[in-house]
Amino acid sequence: MNSHLQPRHFYLHKHGKIYQAIQSLHRRGESIDIVTLSAELQARGTLTQVGGAVFLSQLATTVPSAYNIHHYADIVHGLWRRREALKLLSAISRIAYNEKEDLSAAADIEEQLSEILRTPIQNTTYPDFGSVSKTLQPIQWLWPQWVPRGMITLLGAVPGAGKSLVALDLAKRIIHNEPWPNGAPSGGRSERVIYVDAELVPQLLHARASSWGMDESKLYLMLPKPNDMIDFGREEYRAQLRSMVETIKPTLVVIDSLSSITTRGENNIEDIRSILGFLNELASNFQVGLILIHHLRKRGGAQMMDKSRNVSIDDFRGSGHIIAMARSVIALSTVHVTANGYDRNGPRKIEIVKTNLGAYPDPLGCEFKPLHPRGVFLEWSENAPQPYKEPTKAELCKDWLREVLIKPQSPADLVKMGQDEEGWSRSTIYRARRELGSLIKSTLGHQDPNNKWVLASVKFL
């Protein structure tokens, strides 16, 4: 705490009350955040007077950096000295102009003024990181290695890949205290979730939640005002979400989607910076998990043909500031596992493509499974699906050998058969034989002119 700054130094009385509550928390050695500060003001009976927890949350977003806190304190203290000097000089001036006043009455005021003028502004100091680090909270996880608390998690995929399904599946696990998709335990108790439906499909969310048997009393929906769109560039919608988070106290906030919560577009750096700053502060102040759904760029023809291509952070649409602000970036992609081409219902892969918080976890797989009588559910697997790759000539030759060696064949006959029927060269056949290794055995030894090859699993006389 700044030693020379006192509650009376603030211009607004409510700021002084807030600072006084912060001082009390600091003296008791308690952590200082929106939750503890709200509780302290509530205990003092002054929470409503200062504007409530919503105002505290707004106030927290106006300070550029806690690193320069001593400099800000000097500004507040210096402005207080000037206000006090003006007030005292005005009192002396009134006495001097009033002929009925005894000038000796100004003596006490002059002494107060001298005291104010003698009080120097404290020299601005900058704390070392060793001091700052003691005030930092450790990283906390909602879903370990995937979704942190107090930070933005970005979930991206192409349209129709199932982003909203995945987000709702994670919400269901929180509400019903179910393990995470990789088997890790959830929080240990049933919690609440806020879903910001900026894409305006509440009936779809209800249909999915109902078909999954979700406890919808713990799923809270944020919708815009009638004939309006949610825009977090506007303070009224920021205040609405702050109020919901403060009142509901959710564990997770899902925002669906980034393109729907801004009217200026994903490439408008000023608007995106402001909105992401608000969401980051919201997550940090209330220590909630925050999943922001986003879209990937459309791929060109050559990219679409490359079925094995992995999603990267370069595939995400909009300003690069979006990726920069997210501490965990999750990509969801459809994997083509057969030669039959694109399958919208094919297996999905979910993976971390950027993290600032530790090692990258192994990718996971999931599939859409029919749900009776209608809808789908997600079936998760710890083994991510592998994309289909065209087999090499050697791989095709190995498959051919497995078929023909169900009975013994001489190498010479095999070479002739392979050349005539399949177009394999002698070197290709012998290479395939070497790669199959112990799966194929020789009947008499490879140097015997009567030797034949046969599958090791085949018994023969």
Phi, psi and omega per residue, in radians:
M1 nan 2.654 3.111
N2 -1.415 2.105 -2.965
S3 -1.218 -0.563 -3.043
H4 -1.577 -0.188 -3.118
L5 -1.531 2.263 -3.119
Q6 -2.144 2.765 -3.139
P7 -0.947 -0.615 -3.110
R8 -1.200 -0.238 -3.115
H9 -1.343 -0.242 -3.109
F10 -1.432 2.490 -3.126
Y11 -1.182 -0.757 3.110
L12 -1.618 2.308 -3.108
H13 -1.079 -0.620 -3.105
K14 -1.181 -0.538 3.065
H15 -1.175 -0.643 3.098
G16 -1.125 -0.700 3.109
K17 -1.127 -0.696 3.108
I18 -1.116 -0.770 3.141
Y19 -1.133 -0.650 3.118
Q20 -1.108 -0.696 3.094
A21 -1.151 -0.670 3.099
I22 -1.110 -0.731 3.104
Q23 -1.029 -0.732 -3.138
S24 -1.111 -0.766 3.104
L25 -1.064 -0.726 -3.119
H26 -1.141 -0.742 -3.137
R27 -1.116 -0.549 3.134
R28 -1.486 -0.048 3.117
G29 1.298 0.379 -3.133
E30 -1.600 2.706 3.087
S31 -1.156 2.627 -3.092
I32 -2.051 1.938 3.064
D33 -2.611 -3.087 -3.079
I34 -1.039 -0.715 -3.077
V35 -1.175 -0.887 -3.100
T36 -1.192 -0.628 3.123
L37 -1.179 -0.707 3.092
S38 -1.064 -0.753 -3.140
A39 -1.115 -0.699 3.140
E40 -1.135 -0.770 3.123
L41 -1.176 -0.629 3.096
Q42 -1.095 -0.736 3.126
A43 -1.127 -0.558 3.122
R44 -1.430 -0.165 -3.110
G45 1.327 0.384 -3.076
T46 -2.094 0.111 -3.092
L47 -1.069 -0.802 3.137
T48 -1.144 -0.656 -3.117
Q49 -1.081 -0.600 -3.098
V50 -1.538 -0.051 3.092
G51 1.953 0.035 3.081
G52 1.398 3.104 -3.102
A53 -1.140 -0.526 3.111
V54 -1.084 -0.748 3.112
F55 -1.144 -0.670 3.109
L56 -1.053 -0.720 3.116
S57 -1.121 -0.726 3.087
Q58 -1.101 -0.725 -3.115
L59 -1.075 -0.669 -3.107
A60 -1.122 -0.506 -3.098
T61 -1.406 -0.161 -3.080
T62 -1.588 -0.197 3.141
V63 -1.583 2.045 -3.077
P64 -1.020 -0.786 -3.091
S65 -2.794 2.375 3.081
A66 -1.232 -0.260 -3.122
Y67 -1.080 -0.576 -3.099
N68 -1.728 0.463 -3.022
I69 -1.063 -0.618 3.138
H70 -1.167 -0.625 3.112
H71 -1.154 -0.745 3.112
Y72 -1.118 -0.678 3.118
A73 -1.093 -0.697 3.101
D74 -1.087 -0.650 3.120
I75 -1.129 -0.813 3.131
V76 -1.063 -0.793 -3.107
H77 -1.157 -0.697 -3.132
G78 -1.152 -0.695 3.112
L79 -1.185 -0.596 3.068
W80 -1.103 -0.740 3.130
R81 -1.054 -0.714 -3.138
R82 -1.176 -0.736 3.108
R83 -1.080 -0.749 3.140
E84 -1.130 -0.712 3.133
A85 -1.106 -0.745 3.119
L86 -1.110 -0.711 -3.131
K87 -1.121 -0.762 -3.114
L88 -1.240 -0.699 3.092
L89 -1.117 -0.642 3.100
S90 -1.127 -0.661 3.120
A91 -1.162 -0.745 3.099
I92 -1.097 -0.687 -3.134
S93 -1.115 -0.704 3.130
R94 -1.113 -0.702 3.124
I95 -1.134 -0.729 -3.111
A96 -1.147 -0.635 -3.133
Y97 -1.340 -0.380 -3.098
N98 -1.606 1.876 -3.069
E99 -1.140 -0.349 -3.127
K100 -1.437 -0.257 -3.128
E101 -1.429 2.475 3.046
D102 -1.422 2.200 -3.112
L103 -1.052 -0.374 3.126
S104 -1.129 -0.325 3.114
A105 -1.168 -0.346 -3.138
A106 -1.458 -0.126 -3.064
A107 -1.107 -0.806 -3.140
D108 -1.095 -0.707 3.140
I109 -1.115 -0.712 3.133
E110 -1.075 -0.660 3.122
E111 -1.133 -0.714 3.104
Q112 -1.102 -0.709 3.134
L113 -1.125 -0.724 3.125
S114 -1.075 -0.693 3.128
E115 -1.098 -0.749 3.124
I116 -1.090 -0.780 -3.090
L117 -1.217 -0.494 3.135
R118 -1.355 -0.349 -3.116
T119 -1.340 1.893 -3.080
P120 -1.325 2.666 2.965
I121 -1.221 2.326 -3.114
Q122 -1.106 2.519 3.077
N123 -1.160 2.308 3.128
T124 -1.152 2.247 3.082
T125 -2.110 2.699 3.136
Y126 -2.097 2.115 -3.066
P127 -1.237 2.577 3.040
D128 -1.354 2.846 -3.055
F129 -1.165 -0.465 3.083
G130 -1.043 -0.633 3.101
S131 -1.337 -0.739 -3.115
V132 -1.111 -0.696 -3.048
S133 -1.087 -0.447 -3.141
K134 -1.203 -0.356 -3.131
T135 -1.635 -0.101 -3.063
L136 -1.479 2.428 3.088
Q137 -1.406 2.495 3.071
P138 -1.165 2.714 3.109
I139 -1.138 2.249 3.106
Q140 -2.044 2.536 -3.054
W141 -1.954 2.474 2.896
L142 -1.542 -1.034 2.983
W143 -1.947 1.867 -3.031
P144 -0.898 2.264 3.124
Q145 1.292 -0.101 -3.089
W146 -2.065 -0.988 -3.059
V147 -2.162 1.892 3.115
P148 -1.433 2.804 2.949
R149 -1.511 2.604 3.015
G150 1.324 0.179 -3.116
M151 -2.508 2.898 3.139
I152 -1.508 2.278 2.960
T153 -1.937 2.210 -3.130
L154 -1.727 2.276 3.079
L155 -2.067 1.994 -3.038
G156 -2.173 2.593 3.070
A157 -2.930 2.945 3.051
V158 -1.285 2.779 3.107
P159 -0.987 2.385 3.094
G160 1.507 -0.005 -3.114
A161 -1.347 -0.390 3.104
G162 1.965 0.494 -3.125
K163 -1.054 -0.830 -3.111
S164 -1.147 -0.624 3.093
L165 -1.093 -0.772 3.133
V166 -1.120 -0.788 3.135
A167 -1.070 -0.722 3.134
L168 -1.214 -0.597 3.082
D169 -1.088 -0.730 3.099
L170 -1.148 -0.670 3.093
A171 -1.080 -0.718 3.135
K172 -1.064 -0.693 -3.123
R173 -1.145 -0.616 3.102
I174 -1.231 -0.784 -3.084
I175 -1.145 -0.647 -3.074
H176 -1.817 0.164 3.116
N177 0.932 0.850 3.109
E178 -1.736 2.706 3.115
P179 -1.059 2.726 3.064
W180 -1.231 2.890 -3.074
P181 -0.972 -0.480 3.118
N182 -1.597 0.162 3.098
G183 1.621 -0.153 3.126
A184 -1.145 2.475 -3.136
P185 -1.193 2.600 3.084
S186 -1.504 -2.748 -2.956
G187 -1.213 -0.194 3.135
G188 1.669 -0.046 3.094
R189 -2.755 2.793 3.128
S190 -1.243 2.297 -3.091
E191 -2.204 3.094 -3.117
R192 -1.842 2.732 -3.121
V193 -2.368 2.406 2.985
I194 -1.840 2.249 3.109
Y195 -2.009 1.972 3.123
V196 -1.522 1.799 -3.053
D197 -1.621 1.364 -3.134
A198 -1.345 -0.221 3.128
E199 -1.612 -0.021 2.956
L200 1.054 0.931 3.046
V201 -2.275 0.983 -3.092
P202 -1.089 -0.553 -3.141
Q203 -1.154 -0.559 3.100
L204 -1.231 -0.731 3.096
L205 -1.072 -0.734 3.141
H206 -1.118 -0.745 -3.120
A207 -1.069 -0.748 3.139
R208 -1.193 -0.818 -3.122
A209 -1.075 -0.708 -3.134
S210 -1.166 -0.742 -3.132
S211 -1.159 -0.443 3.118
W212 -1.559 -0.053 -3.125
G213 1.245 0.521 -3.129
M214 -1.255 2.572 3.004
D215 -1.380 1.632 -3.040
E216 -1.256 -0.156 3.085
S217 -1.249 -0.249 3.107
K218 -1.890 0.121 3.069
L219 -1.925 1.988 -3.060
Y220 -1.859 2.303 -3.059
L221 -1.849 2.310 3.007
M222 -1.829 2.131 3.135
L223 -2.154 2.774 3.120
P224 -1.336 2.998 3.024
K225 -1.182 2.774 3.141
P226 -0.933 2.394 3.116
N227 1.043 0.547 -3.133
D228 -2.375 3.012 3.082
M229 -2.180 2.499 3.066
I230 -1.120 2.228 3.134
D231 -2.428 1.839 -3.134
F232 -1.373 0.124 2.912
G233 -1.394 -0.204 -3.138
R234 -1.845 2.405 -3.053
E235 -1.127 -0.549 -3.093
E236 -1.082 -0.653 3.129
Y237 -1.392 -0.536 3.024
R238 -1.110 -0.778 -3.140
A239 -1.101 -0.646 3.131
Q240 -1.105 -0.779 -3.132
L241 -1.217 -0.702 3.085
R242 -1.002 -0.795 -3.123
S243 -1.103 -0.708 3.116
M244 -1.106 -0.790 -3.121
V245 -1.131 -0.734 3.132
E246 -1.103 -0.702 -3.060
T247 -1.411 -0.802 -3.028
I248 -1.406 -0.552 -3.096
K249 0.975 1.081 -3.110
P250 -1.354 2.882 2.999
T251 -1.608 -0.525 -3.101
L252 -2.372 2.444 2.977
V253 -2.092 2.165 3.086
V254 -1.893 2.278 3.115
I255 -2.049 2.034 -3.038
D256 -2.149 1.709 0.101
S257 -2.451 3.113 -3.085
L258 -1.043 -0.728 -3.096
S259 -1.148 -0.338 -3.079
S260 -1.688 -0.077 -3.102
I261 -1.897 0.198 3.073
T262 -2.437 2.405 -3.132
T263 -1.618 -0.152 -3.053
R264 -1.765 -0.038 3.071
G265 1.664 2.756 -3.045
E266 -1.325 -0.186 -3.139
N267 -1.729 -0.036 3.113
N268 -1.401 1.748 -2.967
I269 -1.090 -0.656 -3.106
E270 -1.161 -0.804 -3.117
D271 -1.185 -0.771 -3.138
I272 -1.111 -0.741 3.128
R273 -1.061 -0.739 -3.132
S274 -1.162 -0.791 -3.107
I275 -1.167 -0.796 3.139
L276 -1.166 -0.602 3.060
G277 -1.083 -0.728 3.091
F278 -1.094 -0.811 -3.110
L279 -1.147 -0.662 3.117
N280 -1.137 -0.753 3.107
E281 -1.125 -0.689 3.130
L282 -1.069 -0.840 3.141
A283 -1.097 -0.727 -3.093
S284 -1.205 -0.790 -3.076
N285 -1.129 -0.616 -3.089
F286 -1.874 0.039 3.087
Q287 0.887 0.849 3.085
V288 -1.858 2.749 2.923
G289 -1.328 2.425 -3.129
L290 -2.310 1.968 3.120
I291 -1.806 2.090 3.131
L292 -1.873 1.974 -3.122
I293 -1.391 2.393 -3.084
H294 -2.479 2.946 -3.096
H295 -1.948 2.727 3.064
L296 -1.658 2.767 3.055
R297 -1.181 2.659 3.044
K298 -1.241 2.409 3.130
R299 -1.561 2.600 3.073
G300 -1.334 3.118 -3.092
G301 -1.028 -0.788 -3.118
A302 -1.142 -0.659 3.129
Q303 -1.194 -0.664 3.131
M304 -1.133 -0.573 -3.133
M305 -1.282 -0.388 -3.117
D306 -1.488 1.567 -3.046
K307 -1.218 -0.376 -3.072
S308 -1.587 -0.013 -3.064
R309 -1.211 2.249 3.129
N310 -1.479 2.668 3.053
V311 -1.292 2.442 3.079
S312 -2.254 3.021 3.139
I313 -1.138 -0.355 3.124
D314 -1.255 -0.244 -3.118
D315 -1.455 -0.190 -3.090
F316 -1.363 2.419 -3.105
R317 -1.262 2.784 2.948
G318 1.495 -2.931 -3.078
S319 -1.071 2.521 3.068
G320 -1.120 -0.262 3.117
H321 -1.154 -0.420 3.135
I322 -1.108 -0.859 3.114
I323 -1.157 -0.681 -3.100
A324 -1.092 -0.637 -3.091
M325 -1.387 -0.420 -3.135
A326 -1.415 2.316 3.121
R327 -1.576 -0.348 3.055
S328 -2.390 2.222 -3.125
V329 -2.106 2.067 -3.100
I330 -1.887 2.321 3.094
A331 -1.975 2.383 3.066
L332 -2.036 2.233 -3.094
S333 -2.458 2.595 3.033
T334 -1.469 2.296 -3.083
V335 -1.866 2.260 3.115
H336 -1.569 1.877 -3.018
V337 -1.770 -0.028 3.107
T338 -2.265 3.020 3.142
A339 -1.450 0.034 -3.033
N340 -1.404 -0.038 3.092
G341 1.631 -2.755 -2.985
Y342 -1.203 2.299 3.097
D343 -2.323 1.905 -3.097
R344 -1.093 -0.441 3.125
N345 -1.667 0.194 -3.128
G346 -1.170 2.947 -3.137
P347 -1.101 2.630 3.129
R348 -1.883 2.693 2.993
K349 -2.103 2.320 3.074
I350 -2.086 2.261 -3.013
E351 -2.605 2.710 3.016
I352 -1.488 2.146 3.115
V353 -1.867 -0.133 3.003
K354 -2.744 2.345 3.011
T355 -2.600 2.451 3.030
N356 -1.828 0.157 -2.881
L357 -2.026 0.062 -3.140
G358 2.643 -2.803 -3.118
A359 -1.236 2.662 3.099
Y360 -1.339 2.235 3.084
P361 -1.309 2.833 3.087
D362 -1.157 2.484 3.077
P363 -1.083 2.740 3.098
L364 -2.067 2.810 3.066
G365 -2.026 2.676 3.023
C366 -2.639 2.683 3.118
E367 -2.326 2.608 3.041
F368 -1.477 2.117 -3.141
K369 -1.989 2.423 3.136
P370 -1.048 2.480 -3.140
L371 -2.094 2.170 -3.102
H372 -1.411 2.378 0.031
P373 -1.535 -0.213 3.120
R374 -2.680 2.834 3.111
G375 1.645 -3.046 3.134
V376 -2.411 2.784 2.971
F377 -2.272 2.867 -3.102
L378 -1.719 2.214 3.047
E379 -1.858 2.052 -3.025
W380 -1.671 2.660 3.091
S381 -2.450 2.497 3.090
E382 -1.334 -0.146 3.105
N383 -1.829 1.944 3.133
A384 -1.203 2.461 3.125
P385 -1.130 2.554 3.123
Q386 -1.758 2.343 -3.108
P387 -1.182 2.608 3.117
Y388 -1.184 2.393 3.066
K389 -2.221 2.415 3.087
E390 -1.041 2.252 -3.131
P391 -1.161 2.537 3.082
T392 -1.340 2.953 3.117
K393 -1.076 -0.674 3.133
A394 -1.146 -0.676 3.125
E395 -1.153 -0.707 3.094
L396 -1.143 -0.661 3.124
C397 -1.154 -0.650 3.107
K398 -1.128 -0.714 3.082
D399 -1.077 -0.692 3.132
W400 -1.122 -0.749 3.126
L401 -1.080 -0.692 3.123
R402 -1.077 -0.538 -3.135
E403 -1.348 -0.775 -3.014
V404 -1.466 -0.335 -3.076
L405 -1.622 0.460 2.978
I406 -1.283 -0.183 2.969
K407 -2.393 2.668 -3.060
P408 -1.046 2.448 3.102
Q409 -2.407 2.447 3.072
S410 -1.323 2.582 3.127
P411 -0.975 -0.680 -3.121
A412 -1.134 -0.746 3.121
D413 -1.144 -0.662 3.113
L414 -1.081 -0.779 -3.133
V415 -1.064 -0.790 -3.139
K416 -1.124 -0.794 3.141
M417 -1.076 -0.769 -3.123
G418 -1.129 -0.668 3.127
Q419 -1.198 -0.732 -3.069
D420 -1.296 -0.738 -3.011
E421 -1.596 -0.609 -3.016
E422 -2.063 -0.274 -3.097
G423 1.417 0.316 3.117
W424 -1.331 2.459 3.019
S425 -1.438 2.861 3.123
R426 -1.035 -0.730 -3.105
S427 -1.143 -0.644 3.116
T428 -1.130 -0.745 -3.124
I429 -1.132 -0.780 -3.135
Y430 -1.196 -0.584 3.078
R431 -1.146 -0.766 3.110
A432 -1.077 -0.683 3.104
R433 -1.070 -0.742 3.140
R434 -1.145 -0.712 -3.101
E435 -1.229 -0.482 3.072
L436 -1.297 -0.368 3.012
G437 0.973 -2.187 -3.026
S438 -1.277 -0.077 3.079
L439 -1.211 -0.344 3.097
I440 -2.101 2.418 3.122
K441 -2.167 2.789 3.078
S442 -1.680 2.498 -3.104
T443 -1.400 -0.554 -3.058
L444 -2.292 0.026 -3.047
G445 1.786 2.423 -2.954
H446 -1.170 -0.298 -3.141
Q447 -1.579 -0.202 3.139
D448 -1.318 2.265 -3.109
P449 -1.121 -0.343 3.119
N450 -1.691 0.153 -3.113
N451 -1.145 2.547 3.075
K452 -2.321 2.775 3.071
W453 -1.805 2.575 3.101
V454 -2.749 2.688 3.096
L455 -1.085 2.408 -3.097
A456 -1.081 -0.449 -3.116
S457 -1.414 -0.136 -3.092
V458 -1.597 2.280 3.069
K459 -1.692 2.381 -3.131
F460 -2.518 2.793 3.126
L461 -1.476 nan nan
